Amino acid sequence: METVRVELGENSYKILIGEKIFSEVGKFISESDCTKKILLVTDENVFPHFATDLTKFIDAEIGIFKIDAGETSKTLQSAEKIYTAAIELGLDRKSLIIALGGGVVGDLAGFAAATYLRGVPYIQIPTTLLAQVDSSVGGKTAVNHALGKNLIGAFYQPKAVFIDLETLKTLPEREIKSGLGEVVKYGIISDENFFAYLENNAEKILNRDVQTLEKIVKRSCEIKAQVVGADEKESNLRRILNFGHTIAHAVEEETDYKKYRHGEAVAVGMLAASYISEEIGKISATEVNRLKNLLERLNLMTSCEGCDVEKIFAATFRDKKVLSGKINWVLMKKIGAVEIISDVPEKIVKNAIKKILR
């Protein structure tokens, strides 16, 4: 079992990575000072695969709240239903909420934990590759609004994250690919050697080789932990984690969060960001092609349909990184390093959007 620590002072916590580690969840709970009432939040897809295996290790009264799978469940209405379940179960300020599922479950359960009784402890047990390498780490919790993604939320750190690689065996291929979009991002923003590792092991990754998956999950978590530890609440450095996300969120919004998985949108968003980076003279066509080739080798999207240039452009201004009417773009300096630029001309952005539409 591998361990990565997120250093945040009194809010520090561990990420445990391995196979068949649900017993570690029970051990963690038994050694904590949490009261013996727990609310388990999961979704209809995850519940039959893992809920029973997990709960047999937990010595407590457990209430289970299931949501419909998918981004459309990440709403204030769903959060209110979780509050109702927590109240009916009698959860107090030391009661634990467990998020068992993908990014939607983690974001929603984390938001509920951050706001119920002004904050109760929670842990993350991510069951998708996307959640394991990204959304379960760092304490970003949120729900969506009709006018934009993740606009209502809080920074609220989990007490621990338990990543069981066994859960990846049940995932459809599309969910694995969605997670790989975020994995590639870490190589771009921080570690060219990691990017090269992905290039050299693309086939093993797609074949779900456990040792390879463990390496990419651990390295992704290490990079995110370093960034979050330096900038917990996204005042500066943490914004680099949003590479590719400005256009990705716009694509998701314009397709009603139904057509594309988050990681798929991130893949095309990263490519668009690389086109912008090239056009303003930050990187070469060689680096753009290197990113595009890796995305293609991992069977990730490099274009999308059902979108309009003007609508995508307008939606980028509803991004959380907009300040005083300007978008803070995360753009490439090279593979392994990015920077924040806020004065990108409209024409360049629209040209990049055109290149990813079909």
Salt bridges, closest charged atoms under 4 A:
GLU2 OE1 - LYS218 NZ 3.03
GLU7 OE2 - ARG5 NE 3.04
ASP33 OD2 - LYS94 NZ 3.55
GLU71 OE2 - LYS74 NZ 3.42
GLU71 OE2 - LYS149 NZ 3.68
ASP107 OD2 - LYS74 NZ 2.80
ASP134 OD1 - LYS185 NZ 3.29
ASP134 OD1 - LYS224 NZ 3.35
GLU166 OE1 - LYS20 NZ 3.20
GLU166 OE2 - LYS169 NZ 3.05
GLU175 OE2 - ARG261 NE 2.63
GLU182 OE1 - LYS185 NZ 2.82
GLU182 OE2 - HIS245 NE2 2.84
GLU182 OE2 - HIS262 NE2 3.12
ASP191 OD2 - ARG219 NE 2.91
GLU192 OE2 - ARG290 NH1 3.00
GLU199 OE2 - ARG290 NE 2.84
GLU222 OE2 - LYS218 NZ 3.85
GLU222 OE1 - ARG219 NH1 3.17
GLU234 OE2 - LYS140 NZ 2.63
GLU252 OE2 - LYS149 NZ 2.85
GLU252 OE1 - HIS262 ND1 3.10
GLU253 OE2 - ARG318 NH2 2.49
GLU254 OE2 - ARG318 NH2 3.95
GLU264 OE2 - ARG174 NE 2.68
GLU305 OE2 - LYS259 NZ 3.60
GLU305 OE1 - ARG358 NE 3.67
GLU310 OE1 - LYS350 NZ 2.98
ASP319 OD1 - HIS249 ND1 3.90
ASP319 OD2 - LYS321 NZ 2.65
GLU339 OE2 - LYS282 NZ 3.27
GLU346 OE2 - LYS350 NZ 2.62
